[in-house]
């Protein structure tokens, strides 16, 4: 599974043209919020910060998800994102 993830997710997909890494990060935050996957979300919030996303952009994506994916999912994601931001080390 790790080989598949590394080759396709972190290799092929993230290195494609068409979207900047920052855009891909914001999309992943939205998807992981919709799926209620806090562990993965925390990792992707760290990645988003490394890819140049601001805390405000991350907040806005999660707020957008609150309306379309549900408030409970967004509340969990805000909690997870705050924890990720608080523990982020560049």
C-alpha positions as CSV (number, residue, x, y, z in Angstrom):
1,X,0.0,0.0,0.0
2,X,2.8,2.4,0.9
3,X,4.5,1.8,-2.5
4,X,1.2,2.6,-4.3
5,X,0.6,5.7,-2.3
6,X,4.2,6.9,-2.8
7,X,4.2,6.3,-6.6
8,X,0.8,7.5,-7.5
9,X,-0.4,10.0,-4.9
10,X,2.9,11.7,-4.0
11,X,4.7,11.0,-7.3
12,X,2.5,10.9,-10.4
13,X,-0.5,12.9,-9.2
14,X,1.2,15.7,-7.3
15,X,3.7,16.3,-10.1
16,X,1.2,16.7,-12.9
17,X,0.7,20.0,-14.6
18,X,-2.6,21.7,-14.4
19,X,-2.9,22.6,-10.7
20,X,-0.4,24.2,-8.3
21,X,0.5,22.2,-5.2
22,X,-1.2,24.9,-3.1
23,X,-4.5,24.2,-5.0
24,X,-4.1,20.5,-4.6
25,X,-3.6,21.0,-0.9
26,X,-6.8,23.0,-0.5
27,X,-8.7,20.4,-2.5
28,X,-7.4,17.7,-0.3
29,X,-8.5,19.6,2.9
30,X,-12.0,19.9,1.5
31,X,-12.1,16.2,0.6
32,X,-10.8,15.0,3.9
33,X,-13.2,17.3,5.7
34,X,-16.1,15.8,3.7
35,X,-14.9,12.3,4.5
36,X,-14.3,13.1,8.2
37,X,-10.7,11.8,8.1
38,X,-9.0,13.8,10.9
39,X,-5.7,11.9,10.9
40,X,-5.1,12.4,7.2
41,X,-6.4,16.0,7.4
42,X,-3.8,16.9,10.0
43,X,-1.1,15.6,7.7
44,X,-2.5,17.5,4.8
45,X,-2.8,20.8,6.8
46,X,0.9,20.5,7.5
47,X,1.5,19.9,3.8
48,X,-0.8,22.8,2.8
49,X,1.2,25.1,5.1
50,X,4.4,23.9,3.5
51,X,2.9,24.4,0.0
52,X,2.2,28.1,0.8
53,X,-1.4,28.0,2.0
54,X,-2.3,30.5,4.6
55,X,-4.3,29.8,7.8
56,X,-7.0,32.0,6.3
57,X,-7.3,29.9,3.1
58,X,-7.5,26.7,5.1
59,X,-10.2,28.3,7.3
60,X,-12.2,29.4,4.3
61,X,-12.1,25.9,2.7
62,X,-13.3,24.3,5.9
63,X,-16.1,27.0,6.2
64,X,-17.1,26.2,2.6
65,X,-17.3,22.5,3.6
66,X,-19.5,23.3,6.6
67,X,-22.3,24.3,4.2
68,X,-21.9,21.5,1.6
69,X,-20.5,18.7,3.7
70,X,-22.1,19.3,7.1
71,X,-21.4,21.3,10.2
72,X,-20.3,18.4,12.3
73,X,-17.6,17.4,9.8
74,X,-16.4,21.0,9.6
75,X,-16.3,21.4,13.4
76,X,-14.1,18.3,13.6
77,X,-11.9,19.6,10.8
78,X,-11.5,23.0,12.5
79,X,-10.4,21.2,15.7
80,X,-7.9,19.0,13.7
81,X,-6.6,21.9,11.6
82,X,-6.0,24.0,14.7
83,X,-4.0,21.2,16.3
84,X,-2.0,20.8,13.1
85,X,-1.3,24.5,12.8
86,X,-0.3,24.6,16.5
87,X,2.2,21.8,16.1
88,X,3.5,22.8,12.6
89,X,7.3,23.0,12.3
90,X,8.8,24.2,9.1
